[in-house]
């Protein structure tokens, strides 16, 4: 398998399984000798939004920010609907 494709598939699985949204960056480590791929860490927003990651998709920086704000608004609305409260007397 192509390393780039392996990284892309794994990143998509991580994004979905961790229920992430918006822009993230996942750091990987690759050991060429054993052909092993390791997930190092998941980062919220890449440094300074790292617009250069999106240039090949031909999306303007303004459009990217607008899309991110839309995602935030949708997530906020969902979280407000899903909000649950649990009361307990565990500390009483």
N, C-alpha and C positions, 0 to 999 in steps of 0.2 A: 504493500500500500504506500501511496505517496504520503510523506510526512505532513505536508500542508493539509491534505484532506483529513488525515487522522486527527490533527489538531483542531480543525474546523468541526468535525463530528463530535469530538469530546467537549469542545467549548459549547456547542449547542445543547448537548446532554446536561452539562453543568448548569447552563442558563435555565433550562426547563425544570430540572429537578430541584434546584434551589429557589424556584419561583421568583427569579430575578426580573427586573424590567429596566428600561432605559439603556444607558450606556455603561458598560463595564469593561474591564480589561482583565484577562486571565493570564497569569504568568506561568509558563511551562519550562521544564528542564528536560533536555533530551540527552540520553547517553548513547552515543553513536555505536560504541563497541557492542552493546547488548541490544540496541534498537529499542530501548525502553523510554517511554514518555511519562513524565511525572508532572502532576499539577502542583505548582508552587504556592500560588495564592490568587484569590479573586479580589480585585480592587474596584471600588465604587466608580467614580468618574476618573478616567485617565487624566494625568496631569494637564491642567489648563484646557481641558476638554479635548486635547490632542486632535484638533480638527484634521490634521494631515491623514488620519486613519480613514476619513470619509471622502477625501477628494476624488478617489477613483470611482466612487459611486455617483459623482457629479451632483452632489447636494450642496447647496450654499450653506455657509455657516449660519446665516439667519434662519433658513428653513430647518436646519438641524436643531437649533435652539427651540424653535416653535414646536417641532415634533416632540422634543423632550418635555416641554411644558405641557403638551397635550397628554402625554403618558402620565405625568405627575398628577394632573387634574383627574384623570380617569382612575388612577390608583387611589387617590384620596377619597373619591366618591365611593369606590368599592369598599375601602376600609371603614368608612362611616356606616355603610349598610351592614357590614359583617361584625361590627363592634359588639363584643359580648362582655358582660361583667359577671364576676363570680364573687360572692360574699361568703366569708367564712369567719368563724370565731376562733380560729387557730391561735391567735395571740391573746385571747381573753382569759 
